[in-house]
Structure formats: C-alpha cells, structure tokens
Amino acid sequence: MSLLGAVKALADQSWSIQLHESLYGYPIVESLHVWALCLFVGLTIVLDLRLTGLTFKTVPVSDVVKRILPWQVAGFVVMVISGVLLFYAIPIRSYQNIFFRVKLVLLVIAGLNVWIFNSGVYLRIQAWDRDPIPPARARFAGFASLALWVLIIFCGRMIAYNWFDCDKQPQPHMINTLAGCELEAPAP
C-alpha cells in the first residue's frame, strides 16, 4: 500500500469523518492547536531572544530555561496532539498540501536545531550562562529558531488555502509532483 493509500484509508475511518464534520469538535481542536502554538512559540521566542543576546542580558540563560521549560513542554505536547488530530480530520487534503509538506520539513529542521544546540553548546552552559552575549553557536541556534518558527507559522496558516490542491487541475507538473498528486492518465 502506498503512503497515499494509507492516508486515504485513514480518511475513510468513521472518527476521521466525524471529527471533520463536527460542528464543534474540529473548531475546538483547531483553537487548542493555535493556543498551544502561542504558548509554545511565545516562550520559545523569549528563550531565543536571550540566546541571541538581544534581550534579558542580565538574566542567566539557565534561569530562563528553568522558568519556561515546563510551560514550553506543556504547550508543545498539546500542540502536537492537536496537530495530529487536525491531520486525522482531513488527512488527504493535508497530505497533498504543499504548505503542509514544507511545514513538516521545517519542523524537522527546527527539531534538529534544538537537538544540536542541546547536545553541543548547551552542555557547556556554565562557561557562558551569565554572559550578556552568548557564544556564536548559541546565537545562531536562537536566530535559526526564530526564523524557522516564523516560516512554520506562515506555512501552517497557508494550509487553509487551496491554491495547489490536487483537484484543481490543470496545474504545473512541478506543483503536482510536490503535492503528491496522483493524476489519471488522459484517455487516448
């Protein structure tokens, strides 16, 4: 079974249909996703601004992390769960949405940015914790995170628009390829 076939099977499940067609369910899940995003990204911006050395220069980075990390984790967990539910409600349209695909790639890059930061420069935080301007790698991680989250939010918002949906044909071959459209061959 292809990935698109699996997504189509997911779309045929009664819970997926019920969530998508629900008068209150889908809007509540979508609202929870946006609220959790605001919590998580808002706190991430606070940390990133400290890492870049643009603000909170007198506050040790470890104090910023200690104070906001539990709330960031809570926001992240709710954001991921609600995001999965949003995908579950409209899996085919999401799967074939170019902005959704770009968003997923950017989320992976953002995760790698966090992992590289935590497994590298953050391990030596005692050496630079109170510095008003953190080391270059910490600043890079902060600026990269800020840029990535701006792009992730932009792509997430653009998912709602159907400019490149597979059912809107004809479209350029590149768009159909990027969206994963499976088009029927023209009749001879």
ABEGO torsion letter per residue (X at the ends): XBAAAAAAAAAABAAAAAAAABAAAAAAAAAAAAAAAAAAAAAAAAAAAAAAGABGAABBAAAAAAAAAAAAAAAAAAAAAAAAAAAAABAAAAAABAAAAAAAAAAAAAAAAAAAAAABAAAAAAAAAABABBBAAAAAAAAAAAAAAAAAAAAAAAAABAAABAABOBBBAAAAAAAGBBBBBBBX
